[in-house]
Amino acid sequence: MILTFTDFGREGPYLGQLEIVLHRLAPNVPVVHLMADAPRFKPRSAAYVLAALAHDVPDGTVFLGVVDPDAGAREPLIVRTGAYWFVGPDNGLLEVAAAHVESAAWWQIEWRPDDLSVGFHGRDLYAPVAARLALGMTPEAAGGVTIERVPVDWPADLNEVIYIDGFGNATTGIRGSQLAPTATLEVSGRRLAKAEAYGTVAPGEAFWYVNSDGLVEIAANRSSAAQALGLAVGDPIRF
């Protein structure tokens, strides 16, 4: 299986063009667009989202990550974390997923297609490599060269908003296991208590809870927490 993780959005041709390449090169491999609205131009925030989503998928799954504001200026990478593969730019996007396992193996992709475009390495470079890995090729056969990697000095939990969904719920980079149920969060100058479910608070009331991916999320019953609290990706969370 190949799971795409991008900030492309659903509009325009980009997601479709990515899928065309994957189906052409690996026609029998399922392709799932896991996320198309990753934090745009924010690979560090996106890295925490990607790591939280990298679970409960079949062994051998390839995550194809494209959040690349430098449009191909960074080196392309392959990362192996336990049972999963990751392909993406060397801009921090793959770092947190690698940090969540005891050891990760890294390859720098040296292969380049003859028709590599300036601004769409996701389609022209990352997608073919992801297809090769999904077909069972080794990283070397897919175009990679083994490299030694020093992990970036990022915290295991990021006390910031890392994603806002279409309902206005604000996901943070804090794992729910790190907070006591009695913890109170300070967000935009307001103190928020935990609620077990949306329906346990009054309509419009903001609260925090642990979402289905194990991260602390700021929400409001039948309302947009992001709008009510003026939240944006990168805003700090204190507790």
Solvent accessible surface area in square Angstrom, and as a share of the most:
residue,aa,sasa,rsa
1,M,71,0.32
2,I,0,0.00
3,L,4,0.02
4,T,0,0.00
5,F,0,0.00
6,T,0,0.00
7,D,15,0.08
8,F,35,0.15
9,G,9,0.09
10,R,158,0.58
11,E,132,0.59
12,G,57,0.54
13,P,77,0.48
14,Y,106,0.40
15,L,14,0.07
16,G,36,0.35
17,Q,59,0.26
18,L,0,0.00
19,E,52,0.23
20,I,113,0.58
21,V,13,0.07
22,L,0,0.00
23,H,77,0.34
24,R,158,0.58
25,L,62,0.31
26,A,0,0.00
27,P,89,0.56
28,N,141,0.72
29,V,17,0.10
30,P,78,0.49
31,V,24,0.14
32,V,67,0.38
33,H,38,0.17
34,L,60,0.30
35,M,18,0.08
36,A,5,0.04
37,D,74,0.39
38,A,3,0.03
39,P,8,0.05
40,R,126,0.46
41,F,139,0.58
42,K,88,0.37
43,P,22,0.14
44,R,89,0.32
45,S,8,0.05
46,A,0,0.00
47,A,0,0.00
48,Y,9,0.03
49,V,10,0.06
50,L,0,0.00
51,A,10,0.08
52,A,13,0.10
53,L,36,0.18
54,A,19,0.15
55,H,77,0.34
56,D,132,0.69
57,V,32,0.18
58,P,75,0.47
59,D,119,0.62
60,G,31,0.30
61,T,1,0.01
62,V,0,0.00
63,F,0,0.00
64,L,0,0.00
65,G,0,0.00
66,V,9,0.05
67,V,0,0.00
68,D,23,0.12
69,P,56,0.35
70,D,64,0.33
71,A,53,0.41
72,G,18,0.17
73,A,81,0.63
74,R,109,0.40
75,E,78,0.35
76,P,4,0.02
77,L,3,0.01
78,I,0,0.00
79,V,0,0.00
80,R,72,0.26
81,T,7,0.04
82,G,55,0.53
83,A,33,0.26
84,Y,34,0.13
85,W,35,0.12
86,F,2,0.01
87,V,0,0.00
88,G,0,0.00
89,P,1,0.00
90,D,35,0.18
91,N,20,0.10
92,G,7,0.07
93,L,0,0.00
94,L,4,0.02
95,E,9,0.04
96,V,7,0.04
97,A,7,0.05
98,A,10,0.08
99,A,74,0.57
100,H,92,0.41
101,V,54,0.31
102,E,188,0.84
103,S,89,0.58
104,A,34,0.26
105,A,43,0.33
106,W,19,0.07
107,W,27,0.09
108,Q,52,0.23
109,I,0,0.00
110,E,108,0.48
111,W,69,0.24
112,R,95,0.35
113,P,21,0.13
114,D,158,0.82
115,D,115,0.60
116,L,54,0.27
117,S,35,0.23
118,V,136,0.78
119,G,55,0.53
120,F,26,0.11
121,H,25,0.11
122,G,2,0.02
123,R,63,0.23
124,D,17,0.09
125,L,1,0.00
126,Y,1,0.00
127,A,0,0.00
128,P,12,0.08
129,V,0,0.00
130,A,0,0.00
131,A,0,0.00
132,R,53,0.19
133,L,6,0.03
134,A,26,0.20
135,L,95,0.47
136,G,63,0.61
137,M,85,0.38
138,T,76,0.44
139,P,10,0.06
140,E,96,0.43
141,A,66,0.51
142,A,0,0.00
143,G,15,0.14
144,G,5,0.05
145,V,71,0.41
146,T,88,0.51
147,I,48,0.25
148,E,167,0.75
149,R,64,0.24
150,V,131,0.75
151,P,100,0.63
152,V,60,0.35
153,D,145,0.75
154,W,72,0.25
155,P,65,0.41
156,A,62,0.48
157,D,28,0.15
158,L,9,0.04
159,N,67,0.34
160,E,44,0.20
161,V,0,0.00
162,I,0,0.00
163,Y,35,0.13
164,I,49,0.25
165,D,39,0.20
166,G,85,0.82
167,F,163,0.68
168,G,7,0.06
169,N,13,0.07
170,A,0,0.00
171,T,13,0.07
172,T,0,0.00
173,G,2,0.02
174,I,1,0.00
175,R,82,0.30
176,G,10,0.10
177,S,97,0.63
178,Q,95,0.42
179,L,19,0.09
180,A,56,0.44
181,P,95,0.60
182,T,126,0.73
183,A,22,0.17
184,T,47,0.27
185,L,0,0.00
186,E,55,0.25
187,V,0,0.00
188,S,68,0.44
189,G,67,0.64
190,R,113,0.41
191,R,140,0.51
192,L,4,0.02
193,A,65,0.50
194,K,59,0.25
195,A,10,0.08
196,E,136,0.61
197,A,48,0.37
198,Y,77,0.29
199,G,70,0.68
200,T,92,0.53
201,V,25,0.15
202,A,57,0.44
203,P,97,0.61
204,G,42,0.40
205,E,83,0.37
206,A,8,0.06
207,F,4,0.02
208,W,1,0.00
209,Y,39,0.15
210,V,57,0.33
211,N,21,0.11
212,S,112,0.72
213,D,51,0.27
214,G,32,0.31
215,L,14,0.07
216,V,0,0.00
217,E,13,0.06
218,I,0,0.00
219,A,0,0.00
220,A,1,0.01
221,N,9,0.05
222,R,209,0.76
223,S,49,0.32
224,S,28,0.18
225,A,0,0.00
226,A,13,0.10
227,Q,152,0.68
228,A,60,0.47
229,L,13,0.07
230,G,58,0.56
231,L,15,0.07
232,A,52,0.41
233,V,34,0.19
234,G,36,0.35
235,D,40,0.21
236,P,68,0.43
237,I,3,0.02
238,R,140,0.51
239,F,121,0.50
